[in-house]
Amino acid sequence: MVEAAKILNIEAPDLYVRQSPVPNAYTLAISGKKPFVVVHTSLVELLTRKELQAVLAHELGHLKCDHGVWLTFANILTLGAYTLPGLGGLIAERLEEQLFRWLRAAEFTCDRAALLVAQDPKVVISVLMKLAGGCPSMADQLNVDAFLDQARSYDKASSSPVGWYIRNAQTRQLSHPLPVLRAREIDEWSRKNNPSSARTDICCKMDATLFLAAHCIRSKIVVC
């Protein structure tokens, strides 16, 4: 956690481990109090140390980009729309759809934060693969390349009008993109942007805020 926070140039939050059979991690930030990250015990058992650090870096990405602040504002705006007479309900539904799109874009941003720390796309992709259907006893049998092939097949299947409609119906109410799509995105982004060079540039020339905020801003423009 401390190393990941240093790379992303953010103060390390408190870290708690919670007993739970559901692999998960999440970040909570309450106004006026130090934020903290919670990791479930089942996630610790499922992942390697490098993979676990990638998860922590992902959570730090949420803090770095102030996603909690924007989410709170969007929720208030949506709830307010529901109180409007007439077309209020329709407006609120549209806002909710855009909110879910923004949430999915935020997850892509934080996956990049994980890659910036891990420096290896296969580490981040392995995390996504294990969360999609892995277990400790099968960890050594999982194949990252086969998982990426699934993502490419999914893209091909959804390229037709019918496929696009099914894909949109499947994902429009999801707060997180499908794991195979997140894996595909991190693979493509790592090919276009060398994470090692990006990390060196950030450490030598600029604050990591600029590196991550650039995509945060782009994502907000796209989805709002």
Accessible surface in RSA format (square Angstrom, percent):
REM  Atomic radii and reference values for relative SASA: ProtOr
REM  Chains: A
REM  Algorithm: Lee & Richards
REM  Probe-radius: 1.40
REM  Slices: 20
REM RES _ NUM      All-atoms   Total-Side   Main-Chain    Non-polar    All polar
REM                ABS   REL    ABS   REL    ABS   REL    ABS   REL    ABS   REL
RES MET A   1    36.37  18.8  11.79   7.8  24.58  58.5  11.79  10.0  24.58  32.6
RES VAL A   2   115.05  75.7 112.68 102.0   2.37   5.7 112.69  97.9   2.36   6.4
RES GLU A   3   102.30  58.7  96.07  72.7   6.23  14.8  38.85  75.1  63.46  51.8
RES ALA A   4     0.00   0.0   0.00   0.0   0.00   0.0   0.00   0.0   0.00   0.0
RES ALA A   5     2.33   2.1   2.33   3.6   0.00   0.0   2.33   3.3   0.00   0.0
RES LYS A   6   171.47  83.7 149.98  92.0  21.49  51.2 101.73  91.6  69.74  74.3
RES ILE A   7    19.58  11.1  12.36   9.2   7.22  17.4  15.58  11.2   4.00  10.8
RES LEU A   8     0.00   0.0   0.00   0.0   0.00   0.0   0.00   0.0   0.00   0.0
RES ASN A   9    81.24  56.0  67.64  65.4  13.60  32.8  13.38  32.2  67.86  65.6
RES ILE A  10    39.68  22.6  23.86  17.8  15.82  38.1  31.67  22.8   8.01  21.7
RES GLU A  11   135.96  78.1 115.07  87.1  20.89  49.7  56.43 109.1  79.53  64.9
RES ALA A  12    27.09  24.9  19.90  30.7   7.19  16.4  19.90  28.0   7.19  19.0
RES PRO A  13     8.70   6.3   0.00   0.0   8.70  31.6   0.82   0.7   7.88  49.0
RES ASP A  14    55.88  39.1  51.27  51.0   4.61  10.9  12.67  29.8  43.21  43.1
RES LEU A  15    78.43  43.7  49.77  35.6  28.66  72.1  49.77  35.0  28.66  77.1
RES TYR A  16   119.25  55.7 116.38  66.2   2.88   7.5  82.51  62.0  36.74  45.3
RES VAL A  17    93.40  61.5  60.91  55.1  32.49  78.3  60.94  52.9  32.46  88.0
RES ARG A  18   131.60  55.3 128.02  65.3   3.59   8.5  34.63  47.3  96.98  58.8
RES GLN A  19   152.40  85.2 130.08  95.1  22.32  53.1  60.55 128.9  91.84  69.7
RES SER A  20    14.50  12.3  11.90  15.9   2.60   6.0   5.29  11.3   9.21  12.9
RES PRO A  21   122.10  89.0  96.11  87.6  25.99  94.5 104.22  86.0  17.88 111.1
RES VAL A  22    92.44  60.8  91.43  82.8   1.01   2.4  92.44  80.3   0.00   0.0
RES PRO A  23    53.23  38.8  40.84  37.2  12.39  45.0  40.84  33.7  12.39  77.0
RES ASN A  24    63.94  44.1  61.12  59.1   2.83   6.8   6.09  14.6  57.86  55.9
RES ALA A  25    14.93  13.7   2.14   3.3  12.79  29.1   2.14   3.0  12.79  33.9
RES TYR A  26    64.20  30.0  62.19  35.4   2.01   5.2  51.32  38.6  12.87  15.9
RES THR A  27    28.95  20.6   6.75   6.8  22.20  52.9   6.75   9.1  22.20  33.6
RES LEU A  28    83.55  46.5  82.47  59.0   1.08   2.7  83.55  58.7   0.00   0.0
RES ALA A  29    68.56  63.0  33.98  52.4  34.58  78.7  34.23  48.2  34.33  90.9
RES ILE A  30    96.92  55.2  88.95  66.3   7.97  19.2  92.86  66.9   4.07  11.0
RES SER A  31   115.33  97.5  82.22 109.7  33.11  76.3  56.18 119.6  59.15  82.9
RES GLY A  32    87.70 108.1   0.00   N/A  87.70 108.1  44.12 121.1  43.58  97.6
RES LYS A  33   145.12  70.8 126.27  77.5  18.85  44.9  80.59  72.5  64.53  68.7
RES LYS A  34   102.51  50.0  79.76  48.9  22.75  54.2  50.02  45.0  52.48  55.9
RES PRO A  35    38.42  28.0  38.26  34.9   0.16   0.6  38.42  31.7   0.00   0.0
RES PHE A  36    48.70  24.4  48.70  30.2   0.00   0.0  48.70  29.5   0.00   0.0
RES VAL A  37     0.00   0.0   0.00   0.0   0.00   0.0   0.00   0.0   0.00   0.0
RES VAL A  38    10.41   6.8  10.41   9.4   0.00   0.0  10.41   9.0   0.00   0.0
RES VAL A  39     3.54   2.3   3.54   3.2   0.00   0.0   3.54   3.1   0.00   0.0
RES HIS A  40    11.51   6.3  11.51   8.0   0.00   0.0  11.51  11.9   0.00   0.0
RES THR A  41    28.72  20.4  28.19  28.6   0.52   1.2  26.19  35.2   2.52   3.8
RES SER A  42    17.09  14.4  13.50  18.0   3.60   8.3  14.67  31.2   2.42   3.4
RES LEU A  43     1.95   1.1   1.95   1.4   0.00   0.0   1.95   1.4   0.00   0.0
RES VAL A  44    62.18  40.9  53.84  48.7   8.33  20.1  53.85  46.8   8.33  22.6
RES GLU A  45   125.49  72.0  99.59  75.3  25.90  61.7  40.64  78.6  84.85  69.3
RES LEU A  46     8.42   4.7   3.81   2.7   4.62  11.6   3.86   2.7   4.56  12.3
RES LEU A  47    15.04   8.4   0.00   0.0  15.04  37.8   1.21   0.8  13.83  37.2
RES THR A  48    73.90  52.6  65.10  66.0   8.80  21.0  69.58  93.5   4.32   6.5
RES ARG A  49   215.94  90.7 203.94 104.0  12.01  28.6  84.13 115.0 131.82  79.9
RES LYS A  50   150.53  73.4 146.98  90.2   3.55   8.5  91.23  82.1  59.30  63.2
RES GLU A  51    11.75   6.7  11.75   8.9   0.00   0.0   2.01   3.9   9.74   8.0
RES LEU A  52    37.65  21.0  37.65  26.9   0.00   0.0  37.65  26.4   0.00   0.0
RES GLN A  53    40.18  22.5  38.31  28.0   1.87   4.5  11.71  24.9  28.47  21.6
RES ALA A  54     2.30   2.1   1.38   2.1   0.92   2.1   1.81   2.5   0.49   1.3
RES VAL A  55    14.04   9.2  11.07  10.0   2.98   7.2  13.96  12.1   0.09   0.2
RES LEU A  56    10.44   5.8  10.44   7.5   0.00   0.0  10.44   7.3   0.00   0.0
RES ALA A  57     0.00   0.0   0.00   0.0   0.00   0.0   0.00   0.0   0.00   0.0
RES HIS A  58    17.48   9.6  17.48  12.1   0.00   0.0  11.07  11.4   6.40   7.5
RES GLU A  59    12.48   7.2  12.48   9.4   0.00   0.0   0.00   0.0  12.48  10.2
RES LEU A  60     0.00   0.0   0.00   0.0   0.00   0.0   0.00   0.0   0.00   0.0
RES GLY A  61     0.32   0.4   0.00   N/A   0.32   0.4   0.32   0.9   0.00   0.0
RES HIS A  62    33.82  18.5  32.20  22.4   1.62   4.1  23.49  24.2  10.34  12.0
RES LEU A  63    27.68  15.4  16.52  11.8  11.16  28.1  18.67  13.1   9.01  24.2
RES LYS A  64    29.79  14.5  12.92   7.9  16.87  40.2   8.26   7.4  21.53  22.9
RES CYS A  65    12.05   9.1   0.57   0.6  11.48  27.0   7.53  19.1   4.52   4.9
RES ASP A  66    80.07  56.1  75.83  75.5   4.24  10.0  10.49  24.7  69.58  69.4
RES HIS A  67    11.47   6.3  11.22   7.8   0.25   0.6   9.03   9.3   2.44   2.8
RES GLY A  68    43.96  54.2   0.00   N/A  43.96  54.2  35.29  96.9   8.67  19.4
RES VAL A  69   102.06  67.2  95.42  86.4   6.64  16.0 100.11  87.0   1.95   5.3
RES TRP A  70   116.37  46.7 114.19  55.3   2.18   5.1 105.35  56.2  11.02  17.9
RES LEU A  71    59.67  33.2  59.67  42.7   0.00   0.0  59.67  41.9   0.00   0.0
RES THR A  72    76.98  54.7  74.43  75.5   2.55   6.1  50.98  68.5  26.00  39.3
RES PHE A  73   121.74  60.9 118.89  73.6   2.85   7.4 121.19  73.5   0.55   1.6
RES ALA A  74    22.04  20.3  20.81  32.1   1.22   2.8  21.78  30.7   0.26   0.7
RES ASN A  75    61.18  42.2  60.36  58.3   0.82   2.0  16.34  39.3  44.84  43.3
RES ILE A  76   114.05  64.9 110.58  82.4   3.47   8.4 111.52  80.3   2.54   6.9
RES LEU A  77    91.70  51.1  86.31  61.7   5.38  13.5  90.11  63.3   1.59   4.3
RES THR A  78     8.01   5.7   8.01   8.1   0.00   0.0   6.04   8.1   1.97   3.0
RES LEU A  79   119.27  66.4 116.90  83.6   2.38   6.0 116.90  82.1   2.38   6.4
RES GLY A  80    34.68  42.8   0.00   N/A  34.68  42.8  32.12  88.1   2.57   5.7
RES ALA A  81     6.60   6.1   3.44   5.3   3.16   7.2   5.19   7.3   1.41   3.7
RES TYR A  82   100.44  46.9  77.70  44.2  22.74  59.2  63.24  47.5  37.19  45.8
RES THR A  83   111.21  79.1  78.99  80.1  32.21  76.8  73.28  98.4  37.93  57.3
RES LEU A  84    94.52  52.6  87.03  62.3   7.49  18.8  87.09  61.2   7.44  20.0
RES PRO A  85   123.03  89.7  99.26  90.5  23.77  86.4 111.08  91.7  11.95  74.3
RES GLY A  86    81.53 100.5   0.00   N/A  81.53 100.5  42.39 116.3  39.14  87.7
RES LEU A  87   122.43  68.2 118.73  84.9   3.69   9.3 119.64  84.0   2.78   7.5
RES GLY A  88     0.80   1.0   0.00   N/A   0.80   1.0   0.05   0.1   0.75   1.7
RES GLY A  89    29.49  36.4   0.00   N/A  29.49  36.4  24.43  67.1   5.06  11.3
RES LEU A  90   116.93  65.1 110.15  78.8   6.79  17.1 111.83  78.5   5.11  13.7
RES ILE A  91    77.91  44.3  76.00  56.6   1.92   4.6  77.88  56.1   0.04   0.1
RES ALA A  92     0.00   0.0   0.00   0.0   0.00   0.0   0.00   0.0   0.00   0.0
RES GLU A  93   101.82  58.5  95.44  72.2   6.38  15.2  25.53  49.4  76.29  62.3
RES ARG A  94   133.98  56.3 130.66  66.6   3.32   7.9  54.19  74.1  79.79  48.4
RES LEU A  95    50.05  27.9  47.32  33.9   2.73   6.9  47.32  33.2   2.73   7.4
RES GLU A  96    57.85  33.2  57.85  43.8   0.00   0.0   7.98  15.4  49.88  40.7
RES GLU A  97    36.31  20.8  36.07  27.3   0.23   0.6   3.26   6.3  33.05  27.0
RES GLN A  98    28.93  16.2  27.59  20.2   1.34   3.2  23.92  50.9   5.01   3.8
RES LEU A  99    21.32  11.9  16.31  11.7   5.01  12.6  20.86  14.7   0.46   1.2
RES PHE A 100    45.95  23.0  45.95  28.5   0.00   0.0  45.95  27.9   0.00   0.0
RES ARG A 101    86.14  36.2  82.05  41.8   4.09   9.7  17.10  23.4  69.04  41.8
RES TRP A 102    18.80   7.5  18.79   9.1   0.00   0.0  14.06   7.5   4.74   7.7
RES LEU A 103    31.56  17.6  31.50  22.5   0.07   0.2  31.50  22.1   0.07   0.2
RES ARG A 104    35.36  14.8  35.36  18.0   0.00   0.0   9.28  12.7  26.08  15.8
RES ALA A 105    14.31  13.2  11.85  18.3   2.47   5.6  13.23  18.6   1.08   2.9
RES ALA A 106     4.52   4.2   2.24   3.5   2.28   5.2   4.28   6.0   0.24   0.6
RES GLU A 107    11.06   6.3  11.06   8.4   0.00   0.0   0.04   0.1  11.01   9.0
RES PHE A 108    46.38  23.2  45.02  27.9   1.36   3.5  45.38  27.5   1.00   2.8
RES THR A 109     1.25   0.9   1.25   1.3   0.00   0.0   0.73   1.0   0.52   0.8
RES CYS A 110     0.00   0.0   0.00   0.0   0.00   0.0   0.00   0.0   0.00   0.0
RES ASP A 111     5.62   3.9   5.62   5.6   0.00   0.0   2.76   6.5   2.86   2.9
RES ARG A 112    35.62  15.0  35.62  18.2   0.00   0.0   4.95   6.8  30.67  18.6
RES ALA A 113     0.04   0.0   0.04   0.1   0.00   0.0   0.04   0.1   0.00   0.0
RES ALA A 114     2.62   2.4   2.62   4.0   0.00   0.0   2.62   3.7   0.00   0.0
RES LEU A 115     0.00   0.0   0.00   0.0   0.00   0.0   0.00   0.0   0.00   0.0
RES LEU A 116     1.32   0.7   0.99   0.7   0.34   0.8   1.32   0.9   0.00   0.0
RES VAL A 117     6.99   4.6   0.38   0.3   6.62  15.9   0.38   0.3   6.62  17.9
RES ALA A 118    24.12  22.2   0.77   1.2  23.35  53.1   6.63   9.3  17.49  46.3
RES GLN A 119    53.66  30.0  33.47  24.5  20.19  48.1  28.37  60.4  25.29  19.2
RES ASP A 120    58.46  41.0  57.35  57.1   1.11   2.6  16.72  39.3  41.75  41.6
RES PRO A 121    33.86  24.7  33.86  30.9   0.00   0.0  33.86  28.0   0.00   0.0
RES LYS A 122   107.46  52.4 105.95  65.0   1.51   3.6  64.79  58.3  42.67  45.5
RES VAL A 123    19.96  13.1  17.42  15.8   2.54   6.1  19.85  17.2   0.11   0.3
RES VAL A 124     5.09   3.4   5.09   4.6   0.00   0.0   5.09   4.4   0.00   0.0
RES ILE A 125     1.18   0.7   1.18   0.9   0.00   0.0   1.18   0.8   0.00   0.0
RES SER A 126    13.99  11.8  13.99  18.7   0.00   0.0   6.56  14.0   7.43  10.4
RES VAL A 127     9.73   6.4   9.73   8.8   0.00   0.0   9.73   8.5   0.00   0.0
RES LEU A 128     4.78   2.7   4.72   3.4   0.06   0.2   4.78   3.4   0.00   0.0
RES MET A 129    15.83   8.2  13.29   8.8   2.53   6.0   9.68   8.2   6.14   8.1
RES LYS A 130    12.70   6.2  10.05   6.2   2.65   6.3   3.79   3.4   8.91   9.5
RES LEU A 131    76.44  42.6  45.59  32.6  30.85  77.5  46.83  32.9  29.61  79.7
RES ALA A 132    56.27  51.7  17.48  27.0  38.79  88.2  23.26  32.8  33.01  87.4
RES GLY A 133    61.42  75.7   0.00   N/A  61.42  75.7  37.40 102.6  24.02  53.8
RES GLY A 134    18.99  23.4   0.00   N/A  18.99  23.4   0.12   0.3  18.87  42.3
RES CYS A 135    44.06  33.3  43.10  48.1   0.96   2.2  29.48  74.7  14.57  15.7
RES PRO A 136    81.18  59.2  62.83  57.3  18.35  66.7  65.11  53.8  16.06  99.8
RES SER A 137    93.93  79.4  63.48  84.7  30.45  70.1  57.89 123.3  36.04  50.5
RES MET A 138    86.70  44.9  86.70  57.4   0.00   0.0  59.17  50.3  27.53  36.5
RES ALA A 139    32.87  30.2  21.88  33.8  10.99  25.0  22.12  31.1  10.75  28.5
RES ASP A 140   130.84  91.6  88.97  88.6  41.87  99.0  51.38 120.9  79.46  79.2
RES GLN A 141   129.55  72.4  97.92  71.6  31.63  75.3  37.08  78.9  92.47  70.1
RES LEU A 142    48.18  26.8  23.89  17.1  24.29  61.1  25.50  17.9  22.68  61.0
RES ASN A 143    84.57  58.3  74.49  72.0  10.08  24.3  20.20  48.6  64.37  62.2
RES VAL A 144    23.53  15.5  19.43  17.6   4.11   9.9  19.43  16.9   4.11  11.1
RES ASP A 145    78.88  55.3  77.15  76.8   1.73   4.1  28.51  67.1  50.37  50.2
RES ALA A 146    46.54  42.8  42.27  65.2   4.27   9.7  44.28  62.4   2.26   6.0
RES PHE A 147    11.81   5.9  10.88   6.7   0.94   2.4  11.40   6.9   0.41   1.2
RES LEU A 148    10.02   5.6   9.82   7.0   0.20   0.5   9.82   6.9   0.20   0.5
RES ASP A 149    77.30  54.1  75.93  75.6   1.37   3.2  25.21  59.3  52.10  52.0
RES GLN A 150   103.11  57.7  95.32  69.7   7.79  18.5  34.15  72.7  68.96  52.3
RES ALA A 151     0.03   0.0   0.03   0.1   0.00   0.0   0.03   0.0   0.00   0.0
RES ARG A 152   112.53  47.2 105.94  54.0   6.59  15.7  60.00  82.0  52.53  31.8
RES SER A 153    69.85  59.0  61.34  81.9   8.51  19.6  35.71  76.0  34.15  47.8
RES TYR A 154    48.39  22.6  43.25  24.6   5.14  13.4  47.50  35.7   0.89   1.1
RES ASP A 155    38.82  27.2  32.95  32.8   5.87  13.9  24.44  57.5  14.38  14.3
RES LYS A 156   168.34  82.1 154.91  95.0  13.44  32.0 103.24  92.9  65.10  69.3
RES ALA A 157    73.54  67.6  50.27  77.6  23.26  52.9  62.53  88.1  11.00  29.2
RES SER A 158    11.80  10.0   5.42   7.2   6.38  14.7   5.01  10.7   6.79   9.5
RES SER A 159    91.50  77.3  52.96  70.7  38.54  88.8  44.47  94.7  47.02  65.9
RES SER A 160    51.78  43.8  46.35  61.9   5.43  12.5  42.09  89.6   9.69  13.6
RES PRO A 161   114.86  83.7 102.02  93.0  12.84  46.7 110.64  91.3   4.23  26.3
RES VAL A 162   105.96  69.7 102.89  93.1   3.07   7.4 105.93  92.0   0.03   0.1
RES GLY A 163    10.45  12.9   0.00   N/A  10.45  12.9   8.57  23.5   1.88   4.2
RES TRP A 164   152.79  61.3 152.68  73.9   0.11   0.3 124.01  66.1  28.78  46.7
RES TYR A 165   148.04  69.1 147.89  84.1   0.15   0.4 100.92  75.8  47.12  58.1
RES ILE A 166   103.75  59.0 101.75  75.8   2.00   4.8 103.16  74.3   0.59   1.6
RES ARG A 167    65.24  27.4  63.84  32.5   1.40   3.3  10.59  14.5  54.64  33.1
RES ASN A 168    49.66  34.2  46.67  45.1   2.99   7.2   4.76  11.5  44.90  43.4
RES ALA A 169    58.00  53.3  37.22  57.4  20.77  47.3  38.33  54.0  19.67  52.1
RES GLN A 170    94.00  52.6  72.67  53.1  21.33  50.8  32.42  69.0  61.58  46.7
RES THR A 171    15.98  11.4  15.98  16.2   0.00   0.0   5.11   6.9  10.87  16.4
RES ARG A 172    89.10  37.4  88.85  45.3   0.25   0.6  16.74  22.9  72.36  43.9
RES GLN A 173   107.58  60.2  93.41  68.3  14.18  33.8  53.73 114.4  53.86  40.8
RES LEU A 174    61.46  34.2  60.35  43.2   1.11   2.8  61.46  43.2   0.00   0.0
RES SER A 175    45.18  38.2  40.09  53.5   5.09  11.7  17.70  37.7  27.48  38.5
RES HIS A 176    90.25  49.3  85.45  59.4   4.79  12.3  62.16  64.1  28.09  32.7
RES PRO A 177     7.39   5.4   3.39   3.1   3.99  14.5   4.64   3.8   2.75  17.1
RES LEU A 178    35.56  19.8  34.82  24.9   0.74   1.9  35.56  25.0   0.00   0.0
RES PRO A 179    41.75  30.4  41.75  38.1   0.00   0.0  41.75  34.5   0.00   0.0
RES VAL A 180    23.03  15.2  23.03  20.8   0.00   0.0  23.03  20.0   0.00   0.0
RES LEU A 181     9.79   5.5   9.79   7.0   0.00   0.0   9.79   6.9   0.00   0.0
RES ARG A 182    23.48   9.9  23.17  11.8   0.31   0.7   0.00   0.0  23.48  14.2
RES ALA A 183     0.00   0.0   0.00   0.0   0.00   0.0   0.00   0.0   0.00   0.0
RES ARG A 184    33.29  14.0  33.12  16.9   0.17   0.4  10.22  14.0  23.07  14.0
RES GLU A 185    51.21  29.4  50.20  38.0   1.02   2.4   8.04  15.5  43.17  35.3
RES ILE A 186     3.12   1.8   2.16   1.6   0.95   2.3   2.78   2.0   0.34   0.9
RES ASP A 187    14.21  10.0  14.21  14.1   0.00   0.0   0.00   0.0  14.21  14.2
RES GLU A 188    75.03  43.1  73.16  55.3   1.87   4.5  24.09  46.6  50.94  41.6
RES TRP A 189    30.76  12.3  28.18  13.6   2.58   6.1  22.34  11.9   8.43  13.7
RES SER A 190    15.56  13.1   5.14   6.9  10.42  24.0   2.50   5.3  13.05  18.3
RES ARG A 191   172.62  72.5 133.00  67.8  39.62  94.3  57.69  78.8 114.93  69.7
RES LYS A 192   166.93  81.4 129.91  79.7  37.01  88.1  86.30  77.7  80.62  85.9
RES ASN A 193    56.16  38.7  51.23  49.5   4.93  11.9   9.95  23.9  46.22  44.7
RES ASN A 194    88.24  60.8  74.63  72.1  13.61  32.8  23.13  55.7  65.11  62.9
RES PRO A 195    13.64   9.9  13.52  12.3   0.11   0.4  13.64  11.3   0.00   0.0
RES SER A 196    59.52  50.3  58.41  78.0   1.11   2.6  24.03  51.2  35.49  49.7
RES SER A 197    57.66  48.7  51.81  69.1   5.85  13.5  30.95  65.9  26.71  37.4
RES ALA A 198    14.15  13.0   7.92  12.2   6.23  14.2  13.82  19.5   0.33   0.9
RES ARG A 199    60.89  25.6  60.70  30.9   0.19   0.4  10.82  14.8  50.06  30.3
RES THR A 200    74.87  53.3  70.44  71.4   4.43  10.5  51.47  69.1  23.40  35.4
RES ASP A 201    60.99  42.7  60.76  60.5   0.24   0.6  11.11  26.1  49.88  49.7
RES ILE A 202     8.95   5.1   7.02   5.2   1.93   4.7   7.02   5.1   1.93   5.2
RES CYS A 203    92.25  69.8  52.96  59.1  39.30  92.4  29.74  75.4  62.51  67.4
RES CYS A 204    98.41  74.4  58.70  65.5  39.71  93.3  25.95  65.7  72.46  78.1
RES LYS A 205   161.63  78.9 122.73  75.3  38.90  92.6  80.97  72.9  80.65  85.9
RES MET A 206    87.78  45.5  68.75  45.5  19.03  45.3  71.59  60.9  16.19  21.4
RES ASP A 207    57.04  40.0  45.93  45.7  11.10  26.3  30.38  71.5  26.66  26.6
RES ALA A 208     0.46   0.4   0.00   0.0   0.46   1.0   0.00   0.0   0.46   1.2
RES THR A 209    54.97  39.1  54.75  55.5   0.22   0.5  44.14  59.3  10.83  16.4
RES LEU A 210   105.31  58.6  99.08  70.9   6.23  15.7 100.34  70.5   4.97  13.4
RES PHE A 211    46.16  23.1  33.90  21.0  12.26  31.9  38.35  23.2   7.81  22.4
RES LEU A 212     2.54   1.4   2.25   1.6   0.29   0.7   2.54   1.8   0.00   0.0
RES ALA A 213    28.01  25.8  27.70  42.7   0.31   0.7  28.01  39.5   0.00   0.0
RES ALA A 214    63.72  58.6  48.49  74.8  15.23  34.6  55.93  78.8   7.78  20.6
RES HIS A 215    20.72  11.3  18.07  12.6   2.65   6.8  18.86  19.4   1.86   2.2
RES CYS A 216     5.94   4.5   3.75   4.2   2.18   5.1   5.63  14.3   0.31   0.3
RES ILE A 217   100.40  57.1  99.97  74.5   0.43   1.0 100.37  72.3   0.03   0.1
RES ARG A 218   124.44  52.2 122.21  62.3   2.22   5.3  60.63  82.9  63.80  38.7
RES SER A 219     7.05   6.0   3.65   4.9   3.40   7.8   5.47  11.6   1.59   2.2
RES LYS A 220    35.53  17.3  34.73  21.3   0.80   1.9  24.16  21.7  11.37  12.1
RES ILE A 221   129.31  73.6 111.85  83.3  17.46  42.1 118.11  85.0  11.21  30.4
RES VAL A 222    86.54  56.9  65.70  59.5  20.83  50.2  71.80  62.4  14.74  40.0
RES VAL A 223     7.03   4.6   6.64   6.0   0.39   0.9   7.03   6.1   0.00   0.0
RES CYS A 224   123.27  93.2  65.60  73.2  57.67 135.5  58.19 147.4  65.08  70.2
END  Absolute sums over single chains surface
CHAIN  1 A    12565.7      10529.8       2035.8       7726.8       4838.9
END  Absolute sums over all chains
TOTAL         12565.7      10529.8       2035.8       7726.8       4838.9
